Structures are given as structure tokens and as C-alpha cells.
Amino acid sequence: MGFAAEVRELTRADHRAAQSVTYFDALLSGHLDRAGYAALLEQLHVVYQTLEEAADTMRDDPVAGPFVVDELRRLPRIVDDLSFLHGPDWTGPIVPSAATDEYRARLREVAFSWPAGFVAHHYTRYLGDLSGGQVMARALHRTFGFDTDGVQFFLFPGLDARAFKQQYRELLDAAPWDAVERQRFLDEVSYAYRLNTAMLDDLGRAVTQESAA
């Protein structure tokens, strides 16, 4: 088993937990209004602003640099979606939830200076976006009638997802990490999943409270 396959196998439970949160259930079933959906993009703005700043820092790193692909960048697309949802004069501000703030703090702690830590968070976010993006875009089309406006975050024009994921697996397999560093990477991937799940749990609670008010 190559390392990429090992990563996928060992983090399968974390991935399932991230997919089964209340917020995603509400979004996929059409039970959120536009504000509830926009709340997700607002928190993701915080995460991707930090992660993509780290990507710029890691671009020239011999190991992490090859993972930095400009076609993956989500922040400009999040801004486009929020401008569509809130109006063309939208510029923020965004208030991160406690879980999002913790997520951002961890990214600042590891993603700017530790190549394997950067790749762990990069892997968790972007491969998840590529794998689940089309499902989310179709659900939002059913609920709100969005075509491309409003769901730019989930679209990757010009990127062959299957070929890219194969290339990504090859990069992981070739990463020159010893057994200790590979375990640290796996631990950080698992932590990244937990941070994402906590952020979504916060969103689910906030949306439920607003609906009950």
C-alpha cells in the first residue's frame, strides 16, 4: 500500500465524521436559507485566507511547493460567492466562530513553517472540496436555483479532478518523510478533520438557534 492509500484508509473515520454533521444534513436536504448557506462561506473565508497565505509562503519549498496549484485557490471564489449573496459592495467583516478561530490559529501555528503540516491541511481541505464539490453544487442548485453564481467555491474549471487527484497521490507517495514524520503528518490530517468538524458543528448550532428564534 502506498502512503497516499494509507492516509486515505487511516483517516476514513475522520472523513465520515466530517460528512455527517448536522449542518451538512440541513444544507443537502434544502433546510437552510441563503443566510445559513452564506454563514458557511464566511467561516471558510477565514480558513482559506490563512491557508492560501501559507501556500504563498510554501510555494518554493521542495516538498510542499509541488502541492501548491493556483487552480485550487478558493479565496477569490468565496469572495465572488459572498458578493453575489450579500451584494456587490460586500467587503466583510467576518466574525469567526470560536471553532473557526481555533482552526485559523492551528494553521498559523503549523502551515507556514512545517511543510508536512501545510500539506496535511492542504490535503484535508482541497481534496475534500474536489470530491464533494459537485454534490454540494447540485444541492444548492436544487434549493436556490444557483447555476454558477453563488457556488463558485465548489467549481474547479480548467482542472481535471481525476488526473489531479492521481498526481496528488503520487506526490504523497514520493514525499521524503521518514516513519516518524509520516505519523506526524497522519496525526495532523486527523486534527485538521476534527477542526473542520468542530467548525461545522458551530455552524449547525448557530443556524438551529437562528431558525428557532
N, C-alpha and C positions, 0 to 999 in steps of 0.2 A: 504494500500500500504506500503510495506517495504521500508526502507531507500534506499536500492540499486535501487529499481524500481523508487523511487522518483528522485534519482540522474540521472538516465538514461532519465527520462521524462523531467526534468528541464534543461538538457544540450543538448537536441536533436537538437536545432537550432545551437548551437556551433559546434556540431559534423558535421552537414550538411555543415556548412561554411568551416570547415577544409577539407572536402572531395571535395569541388567544386572549389578549387584553380586552376589557370592556369597550374601550374607545374604538378599536378597530371593528369590533362587532357592530357597534352603532353606526360607524361610517359605512361599512359594507352593506348593511341592511337598510340604509336610507333613513335612519332615525336622527341624523344630525342636520341642523340648519347650516346656512352658509357661514355664520359666525363660528359655529362649532368646528367646521372644517378649517376656517381661517386660523383658528387657535392653534391647530397643528402646525401650519406653515410658520406661524410666528415663533413657536418654540424651535422649529427646525432652522429658522434663520439664525438663531443664536448658535446652534451646534455647527452649522456649515460655515458660518463666518469664521469660527475658530479653526475648524478642521482645514478649511481651504487656505487660511493664513499659514497653518503648519505645512500644507502641501507646498506652498511657495518657498518655505524655508528648507524643505527636504528635497526639492527638485534636483539638486546637484549631488545628493548622496548616492554613492554607488549601489547601495542595496535598495533603499526606499525610493530613489528617484524614478526608476522604471515604472513604478506603480502610479506615478502622477501623470494623468492623462487629461488634457484640457477639456475633452468632450464630456467628461464626467461632471464637470463643475456644476453645482446645483444652486449656488447662491444667486446668480443673476436670474435664474428661472424662478426661484422663490420670490424675489423682488417683483418680477413680472406678474406672478400669480396674485401676490398681495395687492399690487397696484390695480389689477383687474377687480379684485374682490372689494377693496376699500375705496377705490377711486384713484385717478391718475396722479393726484397730488400726495399720495401716501408716501411717507418717509419714515414711518415708525412713530413714536418709540415703542419698543417691545420690552415688556417686563417678563423676564424668565421666571418660571416656577422654581420652587426650591430644588426639585429633581433636575431640572434643566441647568440650574446654576451649578449643581454638583457635577453634572456631565461636562459642562464647559470647564470647570476647574480641573477635572481629570485630564481633559485634552490639553490644557495649558501645561499641566504637570509633565506629561509624557510624550506628547505628539511632536513637540518642537525640538526635542533633543535626543530621543531614543528611537532609532529607525524602526526596530521591531514593534515598538509601541505605536508609532504612527501607522504602520501597516496593519496592525491589529484593529485599530479604529476605522481605518480606510476600508478594510475588508468588510467589517461588520456593516458599515453604512452603505457603501456603493453597491456591493453585490446584492444586498437586500433590496436596494432600490431597483436594480436591474431585474431581479427575479419577481418582485411583487408589483412593480410599477404599472404594468398593463392591467392587472386585475383591479388596482385602485382607480386607474383612469376610467375603466369601463363602469365601475360602481358610481363614480362621480358623474359620468355622463347620464346614467340612468336616473340619478337623483336630481341633478341640477340642469341637465342638458348641455353640460360643458363639452366642447369639442377639443380644442387645444387651449384656448384662453381659460385660465383657471386651473389647468392641470399640467402646465409646462414642467413642473417639478418631476413628474412621473415619466416624461418623454425624453428619449435619447436619440434624436435624429442624427443620422450620419454615423452611428455606432452599431456595428453588428454584434448584438449581445452575445450570441453563441460563441463567435470567434473570440470576442474579448474575454469571456469567462474562461475559455480554454487557455488563452495567453496568460491570464491571471494565475490559473492553476500551475502553469509551467514556471512562472516567476516564484511562486511559493515553494515549489519543489526544488528550485535552484538556489533559494536563499541560503547563504553560507553560515547558518546558525548551528551551533552545537546542540547537544541534547538539552542542556540547561536553558539556553536561550529559546529553544523551541517550546519548552514548557512554560517559560515566562510569557512567550507570545500567546500560547493557548490560554493561559490564565487571564491575560489582558483581553483577549477576544470575549471570553466568558464575562468578564467585568463590563465590557462595552455593551454586551447584550442586556445585562442587568440594569445598567444606567439608562438604556433606551426604554426598557420595560417600565422602569420607575417613572420616567418622563411621561409615557403614555398613560400610566395609572393616574398620575396627577391630572392629566388632561381629562381622563374619564370622570374623575371625581368632580372636576370643575364644571364640565358640561352637564353632568347629572344635577348638580346644585343649581345651575342656571335654569335648567328645564323645570325644576321643581319650584323655583321662585315665582 
